[in-house]
Amino acid sequence: MKYSDKDKLNLRTLIGLSRNTSLVHRRSARIFREGGLSLMQFAVLEALYHKGSLSIKEILESLLATGGNVTLVVRNLEKLGMVECALLPEDRRVRMVSITKKGREKIEEIFPLHLKDLDEHFKILSDEEKEILIALLKKLGRVEKKKE
């Protein structure tokens, strides 16, 4: 099968984005694992830490994850005493999830290590290059939103 130069460039772009995203996730996952959390557990705690109490649906939207997986992660965090869940009195179908003192302490222990690692990973880029990259990624994201 023959590919056009445009096709090859698009494939190289996708591969570059994918490889870099995977690399950052692997680095981050190692830090979270050393802190006693999975990548998803950290993501849920981080969302609750920065945004306050959220419903499972809001957590899902925040993390772009699947329902069953987040529900299981929340249950496990609840067993560890890092989150609390309560049904909304006005809508008993909605479970609100809140971070506990223990969960807050865990995030405050791990998050600075995560930030330091991100700084190490991205230090090859100047601040201007980071801003350009962010703008380009936002531009790509807008293409998908127009289709929805």
Backbone as ProteinMPNN parsed JSONL, in Angstrom:
{"seq_chain_A": "MKYSDKDKLNLRTLIGLSRNTSLVHRRSARIFREGGLSLMQFAVLEALYHKGSLSIKEILESLLATGGNVTLVVRNLEKLGMVECALLPEDRRVRMVSITKKGREKIEEIFPLHLKDLDEHFKILSDEEKEILIALLKKLGRVEKKKE", "coords_chain_A": {"N_chain_A": [[0.842, -1.169, 0.0], [0.535, 2.191, -0.823], [1.482, 5.277, 0.605], [0.672, 8.686, 0.893], [2.685, 11.669, 1.121], [1.466, 13.396, 2.891], [-0.15, 11.589, 4.359], [1.88, 10.087, 5.585], [3.084, 12.075, 7.163], [0.945, 12.718, 8.883], [0.692, 10.239, 10.213], [3.224, 10.09, 11.457], [2.976, 12.267, 13.16], [0.886, 11.427, 14.865], [2.119, 9.153, 16.006], [4.283, 10.371, 17.321], [2.921, 12.016, 19.216], [1.556, 10.004, 20.653], [3.665, 8.374, 21.657], [5.018, 10.192, 23.326], [2.994, 10.887, 25.144], [2.535, 8.377, 26.31], [5.041, 7.954, 27.478], [5.168, 10.044, 29.422], [2.989, 9.26, 31.017], [3.91, 6.756, 31.932], [6.15, 7.524, 33.443], [4.863, 9.116, 35.378], [3.104, 7.21, 36.496], [4.927, 5.529, 37.752], [5.845, 7.147, 39.861], [3.422, 7.494, 41.273], [2.843, 4.844, 41.932], [5.014, 4.248, 43.599], [4.241, 5.849, 45.656], [2.112, 4.454, 46.581], [-0.259, 4.407, 45.12], [-2.429, 3.813, 42.301], [-2.381, 4.932, 38.864], [-4.977, 5.802, 38.15], [-6.173, 6.024, 40.689], [-4.676, 8.112, 41.764], [-5.41, 10.115, 39.931], [-8.168, 10.435, 40.447], [-8.108, 11.257, 43.158], [-6.615, 13.595, 42.852], [-8.322, 15.164, 41.265], [-10.48, 15.514, 43.048], [-9.153, 16.834, 45.101], [-8.404, 19.276, 43.928], [-10.805, 20.242, 42.847], [-12.843, 19.878, 44.649], [-15.703, 18.242, 46.199], [-17.192, 15.794, 44.116], [-19.537, 14.283, 41.847], [-19.812, 10.864, 40.722], [-20.262, 10.913, 37.991], [-19.281, 13.48, 37.335], [-16.607, 13.116, 37.978], [-15.941, 11.201, 36.075], [-16.252, 12.741, 33.709], [-14.265, 14.603, 34.145], [-11.95, 13.071, 34.097], [-12.076, 11.688, 31.738], [-12.702, 8.924, 31.581], [-13.801, 5.444, 31.901], [-17.005, 4.38, 33.172], [-17.35, 2.034, 34.895], [-14.729, 1.498, 35.691], [-13.958, 3.848, 37.102], [-15.828, 3.819, 39.167], [-15.043, 1.501, 40.531], [-12.438, 2.267, 41.277], [-13.038, 4.418, 42.982], [-14.435, 3.03, 44.994], [-12.328, 1.429, 45.985], [-10.586, 3.435, 46.929], [-12.204, 4.425, 48.893], [-12.285, 2.253, 50.669], [-9.656, 2.396, 51.506], [-9.783, 4.618, 53.013], [-9.44, 7.118, 51.917], [-11.278, 8.565, 50.493], [-14.692, 9.673, 50.867], [-18.049, 8.671, 50.449], [-21.312, 9.818, 49.702], [-24.848, 9.791, 49.41], [-26.797, 12.072, 47.533], [-29.19, 14.005, 49.175], [-31.368, 15.167, 47.8], [-31.422, 13.782, 45.426], [-31.218, 10.621, 45.366], [-29.95, 8.898, 43.696], [-27.527, 9.857, 43.001], [-24.172, 9.719, 43.795], [-22.023, 11.458, 45.804], [-18.621, 12.209, 45.964], [-16.029, 12.74, 48.205], [-12.851, 13.999, 49.207], [-10.87, 12.746, 51.856], [-9.154, 13.571, 54.943], [-6.955, 11.871, 55.075], [-6.692, 11.182, 52.344], [-6.148, 13.7, 51.28], [-3.695, 14.239, 52.526], [-2.146, 12.264, 51.286], [-2.161, 13.069, 48.578], [-0.879, 15.534, 48.87], [1.596, 14.629, 49.564], [2.49, 13.214, 47.286], [1.987, 14.818, 44.996], [3.846, 17.05, 44.738], [6.174, 15.628, 43.988], [5.391, 14.615, 41.549], [5.036, 17.012, 40.099], [7.691, 17.901, 40.076], [8.852, 15.884, 38.545], [7.518, 16.271, 36.11], [8.539, 18.771, 35.468], [11.191, 18.058, 35.069], [10.914, 16.367, 32.847], [9.844, 18.086, 30.872], [11.718, 20.083, 30.645], [13.381, 20.385, 28.488], [12.059, 21.913, 26.689], [11.473, 25.348, 25.953], [9.746, 27.97, 27.763], [8.23, 29.401, 25.938], [8.021, 27.546, 23.825], [6.514, 25.588, 25.109], [4.109, 26.982, 25.485], [3.357, 27.309, 22.819], [3.035, 24.633, 22.063], [0.894, 23.913, 23.757], [-1.095, 25.601, 22.707], [-1.316, 24.529, 20.123], [-2.221, 21.92, 20.722], [-4.671, 22.526, 21.9], [-5.939, 23.577, 19.682], [-6.142, 21.294, 18.068], [-7.907, 19.861, 19.701], [-10.223, 21.385, 19.485], [-11.104, 20.781, 16.928], [-12.18, 18.234, 17.18], [-14.28, 18.758, 18.964], [-15.984, 20.248, 17.366], [-17.071, 18.302, 15.768], [-18.695, 16.89, 17.457]], "CA_chain_A": [[0.0, 0.0, 0.0], [1.3, 3.437, -0.913], [0.998, 6.377, 1.425], [1.091, 10.007, 0.431], [3.519, 12.394, 2.08], [0.536, 13.902, 3.9], [-0.483, 10.454, 5.221], [3.071, 9.774, 6.387], [3.245, 13.136, 8.152], [-0.109, 12.519, 9.882], [1.058, 9.067, 11.012], [4.368, 10.461, 12.302], [2.445, 13.155, 14.198], [0.17, 10.57, 15.803], [3.102, 8.327, 16.721], [5.008, 11.254, 18.234], [2.032, 12.353, 20.329], [1.293, 8.791, 21.433], [4.87, 7.966, 22.382], [5.286, 11.14, 24.398], [1.95, 10.729, 26.153], [2.823, 7.125, 27.02], [6.236, 8.164, 28.302], [4.799, 10.852, 30.589], [2.135, 8.43, 31.872], [4.757, 5.743, 32.594], [6.93, 8.231, 34.478], [3.93, 9.493, 36.438], [2.611, 5.991, 37.143], [5.981, 5.042, 38.649], [5.803, 7.999, 41.059], [2.195, 7.195, 42.007], [3.007, 3.494, 42.467], [5.925, 4.357, 44.742], [3.452, 6.481, 46.715], [1.045, 3.544, 46.99], [-1.487, 4.625, 44.361], [-2.434, 3.58, 40.854], [-2.563, 6.154, 38.071], [-6.381, 6.224, 38.264], [-6.428, 6.465, 42.058], [-4.101, 9.443, 41.871], [-6.21, 11.034, 39.115], [-9.413, 10.707, 41.169], [-7.769, 12.075, 44.322], [-6.17, 14.915, 42.387], [-9.523, 15.899, 40.846], [-11.214, 15.886, 44.257], [-8.309, 17.777, 45.834], [-8.419, 20.583, 43.277], [-12.144, 20.693, 42.465], [-13.819, 19.658, 45.719], [-16.565, 17.061, 46.056], [-17.715, 15.574, 42.768], [-20.297, 13.055, 41.621], [-19.096, 9.902, 39.877], [-20.379, 11.429, 36.615], [-18.352, 14.606, 37.192], [-15.252, 12.54, 37.966], [-15.799, 10.596, 34.747], [-16.047, 13.814, 32.735], [-12.987, 15.241, 34.442], [-10.845, 12.161, 33.777], [-12.304, 11.026, 30.451], [-12.513, 7.496, 31.867], [-15.015, 4.641, 31.82], [-17.789, 4.354, 34.409], [-17.049, 0.915, 35.773], [-13.378, 1.648, 36.218], [-13.934, 4.916, 38.106], [-16.602, 3.344, 40.312], [-14.176, 0.572, 41.258], [-11.349, 3.061, 41.865], [-13.62, 5.149, 44.12], [-14.679, 2.034, 46.057], [-11.038, 1.064, 46.584], [-10.117, 4.591, 47.693], [-13.06, 4.492, 50.079], [-11.776, 1.21, 51.575], [-8.381, 2.886, 52.037], [-10.063, 5.781, 53.848], [-8.978, 8.341, 51.249], [-12.469, 9.299, 50.049], [-15.972, 9.324, 51.463], [-19.152, 8.782, 49.496], [-22.619, 10.058, 50.3], [-25.92, 10.015, 48.445], [-27.408, 13.4, 47.609], [-30.548, 13.888, 49.725], [-32.387, 15.549, 46.812], [-31.408, 12.788, 44.334], [-30.52, 9.498, 45.994], [-29.215, 8.128, 42.679], [-26.232, 10.505, 42.793], [-23.186, 9.562, 44.873], [-21.009, 12.5, 45.849], [-17.362, 11.697, 46.482], [-15.217, 13.792, 48.831], [-11.535, 13.565, 49.669], [-10.722, 12.786, 53.303], [-7.873, 14.092, 55.431], [-5.939, 10.901, 54.655], [-6.514, 11.341, 50.907], [-5.509, 15.004, 51.09], [-2.289, 14.081, 52.915], [-1.494, 11.439, 50.257], [-1.941, 13.93, 47.404], [0.125, 16.535, 49.234], [2.878, 13.918, 49.591], [2.888, 12.752, 45.955], [1.859, 15.82, 43.94], [5.101, 17.778, 44.484], [7.089, 14.739, 43.251], [4.853, 14.581, 40.191], [5.378, 18.295, 39.474], [9.143, 17.91, 39.866], [9.128, 14.985, 37.426], [7.057, 16.949, 34.897], [9.527, 19.808, 35.181], [12.364, 17.359, 34.521], [10.577, 15.861, 31.513], [9.577, 19.165, 29.926], [12.739, 21.139, 30.707], [14.002, 20.533, 27.169], [11.287, 22.934, 25.971], [11.408, 26.683, 26.552], [8.383, 28.355, 28.117], [7.551, 29.787, 24.69], [7.691, 26.305, 23.107], [5.403, 24.956, 25.834], [2.895, 27.743, 25.161], [3.024, 26.974, 21.423], [2.528, 23.257, 22.086], [-0.435, 23.959, 24.372], [-1.998, 26.213, 21.731], [-1.542, 23.566, 19.046], [-3.049, 20.83, 21.242], [-6.029, 23.07, 22.033], [-6.461, 23.687, 18.318], [-6.545, 19.936, 17.684], [-9.082, 19.521, 20.499], [-11.396, 22.096, 18.951], [-11.551, 20.068, 15.725], [-13.038, 17.127, 17.65], [-15.496, 19.322, 19.57], [-16.881, 20.679, 16.293], [-17.735, 17.105, 15.229], [-19.673, 16.391, 18.446]], "C_chain_A": [[0.893, 1.24, 0.0], [0.641, 4.507, -0.055], [1.518, 7.687, 0.85], [1.99, 10.632, 1.497], [2.658, 12.934, 3.222], [0.15, 12.798, 4.883], [0.68, 10.105, 6.146], [3.278, 10.804, 7.485], [2.199, 13.006, 9.263], [0.213, 11.334, 10.795], [2.217, 9.376, 11.957], [3.923, 11.374, 13.449], [1.738, 12.342, 15.28], [1.14, 9.742, 16.64], [3.874, 9.176, 17.731], [4.18, 11.641, 19.447], [1.816, 11.153, 21.248], [2.5, 8.368, 22.262], [5.155, 8.896, 23.55], [4.247, 11.057, 25.504], [2.199, 9.469, 26.975], [4.017, 7.281, 27.948], [5.905, 8.953, 29.56], [3.938, 10.03, 31.544], [2.951, 7.358, 32.602], [5.571, 6.365, 33.719], [6.033, 8.562, 35.669], [3.458, 8.269, 37.212], [3.646, 5.432, 38.116], [5.964, 5.843, 39.961], [4.581, 7.663, 41.908], [2.298, 5.819, 42.664], [3.913, 3.505, 43.697], [5.232, 5.015, 45.932], [2.269, 5.642, 47.163], [-0.27, 3.716, 46.26], [-1.319, 4.189, 42.907], [-2.596, 4.927, 40.162], [-3.989, 6.686, 38.23], [-6.718, 6.689, 39.681], [-5.887, 7.875, 42.263], [-4.975, 10.453, 41.136], [-7.513, 11.411, 39.833], [-9.13, 11.599, 42.378], [-7.379, 13.492, 43.924], [-7.368, 15.763, 41.966], [-10.306, 16.383, 42.063], [-10.457, 16.945, 45.061], [-8.436, 19.186, 45.243], [-9.823, 21.132, 42.985], [-13.179, 20.577, 43.571], [-14.65, 18.421, 45.436], [-17.162, 17.004, 44.654], [-18.581, 14.32, 42.754], [-19.436, 12.119, 40.773], [-19.114, 10.401, 38.429], [-19.393, 12.569, 36.373], [-16.895, 14.133, 37.184], [-14.976, 11.935, 36.598], [-15.499, 11.653, 33.691], [-14.684, 14.472, 32.915], [-11.818, 14.386, 33.956], [-10.941, 11.539, 32.399], [-12.069, 9.527, 30.574], [-13.853, 6.774, 31.763], [-15.685, 4.529, 33.186], [-17.424, 3.256, 35.379], [-15.699, 1.044, 36.442], [-13.332, 2.696, 37.324], [-14.706, 4.49, 39.346], [-15.765, 2.401, 41.166], [-13.039, 1.315, 41.955], [-11.862, 3.813, 43.093], [-13.886, 4.197, 45.277], [-13.38, 1.661, 46.766], [-10.46, 2.207, 47.409], [-10.937, 4.757, 48.979], [-12.605, 3.463, 51.114], [-10.471, 1.634, 52.235], [-8.56, 4.116, 52.932], [-9.63, 7.104, 53.227], [-10.109, 9.168, 50.658], [-13.669, 8.825, 50.858], [-17.035, 9.522, 50.404], [-20.454, 8.988, 50.264], [-23.629, 10.285, 49.186], [-26.474, 11.42, 48.643], [-28.827, 13.254, 48.16], [-31.634, 14.187, 48.69], [-32.447, 14.597, 45.61], [-30.568, 11.605, 44.787], [-29.813, 8.597, 44.983], [-27.795, 8.643, 42.507], [-25.349, 10.327, 44.032], [-22.16, 10.688, 44.748], [-19.778, 11.93, 46.541], [-16.546, 12.877, 47.002], [-13.891, 13.198, 49.282], [-11.49, 13.701, 51.197], [-9.368, 13.398, 53.665], [-6.733, 13.173, 54.972], [-5.646, 11.014, 53.158], [-5.798, 12.643, 50.57], [-4.017, 14.913, 51.424], [-1.514, 13.28, 51.861], [-1.195, 12.267, 49.012], [-0.845, 14.945, 47.697], [1.527, 15.932, 49.349], [3.392, 13.644, 48.18], [2.921, 13.864, 44.909], [3.141, 16.621, 43.698], [6.139, 16.935, 43.725], [6.687, 14.657, 41.787], [5.22, 15.871, 39.442], [6.872, 18.38, 39.164], [9.505, 17.037, 38.663], [8.672, 15.611, 36.103], [8.042, 18.044, 34.496], [10.769, 19.19, 34.54], [12.099, 16.912, 33.084], [10.478, 16.989, 30.483], [10.654, 20.24, 29.884], [13.451, 21.357, 29.369], [13.304, 21.613, 26.337], [11.373, 24.268, 26.705], [9.952, 26.958, 26.933], [7.58, 28.714, 26.869], [7.143, 28.535, 23.894], [6.541, 25.573, 23.789], [4.09, 25.659, 25.51], [2.427, 27.429, 23.738], [2.417, 25.572, 21.36], [1.119, 23.211, 22.67], [-1.449, 24.527, 23.38], [-2.32, 25.242, 20.594], [-2.438, 22.416, 19.504], [-4.496, 21.286, 21.438], [-6.698, 23.165, 20.669], [-6.932, 22.328, 17.817], [-7.808, 19.512, 18.426], [-10.354, 20.178, 19.991], [-11.937, 21.419, 17.706], [-12.528, 18.968, 16.141], [-14.338, 17.663, 18.237], [-16.488, 19.77, 18.514], [-17.661, 19.501, 15.737], [-18.841, 16.606, 16.163], [-20.917, 17.147, 18.371]], "O_chain_A": [[1.878, 1.315, 0.735], [-0.584, 4.623, 0.002], [2.655, 7.777, 0.386], [2.037, 10.166, 2.635], [3.077, 12.929, 4.38], [0.122, 13.024, 6.093], [0.489, 9.861, 7.337], [3.612, 10.448, 8.615], [2.519, 13.162, 10.441], [0.028, 11.416, 12.009], [2.198, 8.974, 13.12], [4.427, 11.268, 14.568], [1.969, 12.549, 16.472], [0.986, 9.649, 17.857], [4.093, 8.749, 18.865], [4.669, 11.601, 20.576], [1.887, 11.276, 22.47], [2.363, 8.039, 23.441], [5.496, 8.44, 24.641], [4.59, 11.148, 26.683], [2.087, 9.493, 28.201], [3.999, 6.793, 29.078], [6.32, 8.571, 30.655], [4.135, 10.095, 32.758], [2.697, 7.088, 33.776], [5.67, 5.805, 34.811], [6.397, 8.32, 36.82], [3.415, 8.288, 38.442], [3.292, 4.922, 39.179], [6.059, 5.264, 41.044], [4.687, 7.558, 43.13], [1.89, 5.643, 43.813], [3.621, 2.859, 44.703], [5.595, 4.766, 47.082], [1.503, 6.064, 48.029], [-1.299, 3.225, 46.724], [-0.216, 4.196, 42.361], [-2.91, 5.933, 40.798], [-4.184, 7.886, 38.423], [-7.47, 7.649, 39.853], [-6.55, 8.726, 42.856], [-5.251, 11.531, 41.661], [-7.911, 12.576, 39.825], [-9.831, 12.586, 42.598], [-7.764, 14.463, 44.575], [-7.423, 16.953, 42.277], [-10.745, 17.532, 42.104], [-11.067, 17.848, 45.633], [-8.561, 20.165, 45.978], [-10.008, 22.345, 42.887], [-14.278, 21.118, 43.449], [-14.334, 17.643, 44.536], [-17.577, 18.016, 44.089], [-18.379, 13.407, 43.554], [-18.447, 12.545, 40.177], [-18.106, 10.321, 37.727], [-18.744, 12.619, 35.328], [-16.058, 14.685, 36.47], [-13.902, 12.133, 36.029], [-14.596, 11.48, 32.872], [-14.034, 14.85, 31.94], [-10.818, 14.91, 33.464], [-9.983, 10.921, 31.935], [-11.338, 8.932, 29.782], [-14.897, 7.395, 31.564], [-15.021, 4.577, 34.222], [-17.211, 3.518, 36.563], [-15.547, 0.735, 37.623], [-12.732, 2.462, 38.372], [-14.279, 4.774, 40.465], [-15.781, 2.496, 42.393], [-12.717, 1.016, 43.105], [-11.196, 3.842, 44.128], [-13.591, 4.526, 46.426], [-13.335, 1.585, 47.994], [-9.901, 1.972, 48.481], [-10.417, 5.177, 50.013], [-12.545, 3.768, 52.305], [-10.205, 1.279, 53.383], [-7.601, 4.595, 53.536], [-9.472, 8.1, 53.932], [-9.922, 10.347, 50.354], [-13.667, 7.743, 51.445], [-16.941, 10.421, 49.569], [-20.665, 8.411, 51.331], [-23.318, 10.886, 48.158], [-26.604, 11.897, 49.77], [-29.595, 12.441, 47.646], [-32.689, 13.552, 48.69], [-33.423, 14.611, 44.861], [-29.35, 11.593, 44.611], [-29.148, 7.636, 45.371], [-26.949, 7.956, 41.936], [-25.708, 10.718, 45.142], [-21.515, 10.843, 43.711], [-19.879, 11.257, 47.567], [-16.395, 13.889, 46.317], [-13.823, 12.038, 49.688], [-12.015, 14.664, 51.754], [-8.551, 13.699, 52.794], [-5.681, 13.643, 54.538], [-4.488, 10.95, 52.746], [-4.946, 12.682, 49.682], [-3.179, 15.444, 50.695], [-0.356, 13.586, 51.579], [-0.102, 12.178, 48.454], [0.021, 15.185, 46.856], [2.524, 16.646, 49.244], [4.579, 13.816, 47.901], [3.783, 13.861, 44.03], [3.492, 16.853, 42.541], [6.896, 17.468, 42.914], [7.538, 14.632, 40.898], [5.66, 15.824, 38.294], [7.264, 18.876, 38.108], [10.361, 17.405, 37.858], [9.364, 15.494, 35.091], [8.339, 18.215, 33.313], [11.325, 19.736, 33.588], [12.955, 17.062, 32.211], [10.969, 16.861, 29.361], [10.512, 21.218, 29.15], [14.056, 22.407, 29.153], [13.886, 22.158, 25.4], [11.347, 24.309, 27.935], [9.041, 26.264, 26.481], [6.402, 28.375, 26.757], [6.039, 28.479, 23.352], [5.685, 24.998, 23.115], [3.072, 25.003, 25.285], [1.228, 27.301, 23.491], [1.409, 25.353, 20.687], [0.247, 22.535, 22.126], [-2.544, 23.984, 23.235], [-3.467, 25.15, 20.158], [-3.317, 21.982, 18.759], [-5.432, 20.531, 21.176], [-7.884, 22.868, 20.526], [-7.999, 22.221, 17.212], [-8.683, 18.873, 17.843], [-11.435, 19.593, 20.06], [-13.141, 21.485, 17.456], [-13.578, 18.796, 15.522], [-15.397, 17.071, 18.024], [-17.699, 19.689, 18.725], [-18.792, 19.669, 15.28], [-19.802, 15.978, 15.719], [-21.852, 16.872, 19.123]]}, "name": "protein", "num_of_chains": 1, "seq": "MKYSDKDKLNLRTLIGLSRNTSLVHRRSARIFREGGLSLMQFAVLEALYHKGSLSIKEILESLLATGGNVTLVVRNLEKLGMVECALLPEDRRVRMVSITKKGREKIEEIFPLHLKDLDEHFKILSDEEKEILIALLKKLGRVEKKKE"}
